Amino acid sequence: MNISIPPAPWQVQQWLNTPEPITLAGLRGRVVLVIAFQMLCPGCVSRGLPQALRAHSLFADSDLAVIGLHTVFEHHEAQGSRAALAAFLHEYRIGFPVGIDAPSAYGGLPQTMQAYNMQGTPTTLLIDRKGQLRLQHFGHLEDMELGAAIGRLLEQGTQG
């Protein structure tokens, strides 16, 4: 889905792979690629996270920030601990920052997942330099489509 609206703030309870918490306001001026995932989600492990790693590598010298959002809405006992996620990130060599979505106070979907009306994982979010949500896609997005969208948003920042 291609859109242009201000995204909701992230409700992250902890961050991994970064010394400081990350905010959307702090990323203003950069294009932001967010991959919402669960470590026990087959589509996340086989497609979403590898795609985010490819984008992180291919656009390393650009103004693209790649962020992971671990948003657990099932199998809480198996994947709900920070230690389990840290081990997962180490094993899969995921070095970009990853936030742990804050659980809902009432059970159910985590807070950021609710705020973005995500259908599940993997979900890809693409935010432009002005902080506008430009793309939200549930499921797998083809590499060429994502790369073209990232390229367009990066180019917008270099024009006038």
C-alpha positions, 0 to 999 in steps of 0.5 A: 500500500502506497501512502503518505501520512505521518506514521505513529510513534514506535512503542519500543520497550527495549533496543538491541544493536544500538547504544541509544534508543531510536526515534522517528524524530531522530531519523528525520532527514533519512529514509527509513526501512522498517521490517516488522518481524517475529523470530519464529515467523517462517516468512520473516526468517526466509524472506523479510529479514534477508531482504532487510539485510540486503537493503542494509548492505546495498544502501550502506553508503546512503541515507537509508536507515534499516530498523527491525521491529520484533513484534510478538503476537503469538508464541510469547513464551518461546520468543518473548525474551530479550535473551532469545532475540539477542541470540537470534540476531547474533546467529542470523548476523543481523547488525542493524538496530532492532526494537522490541515492540511494547506489549499491549496492556490488555493482551493481544497485539503489541502497541506499535503493531496496533498503531500501524494496523499491521495484519501480521509479519513480515510487514515492511514500512518505508518512511521518507526523509520528512517522516511520512509513511510512504509504503506499508506492505504485509507479506513479501515485497519483491526486491526490485519493487522495494529497491525502486521505492527506496531509490525514489525516496533517496533521490527526492532528498538530493533534488532541490 
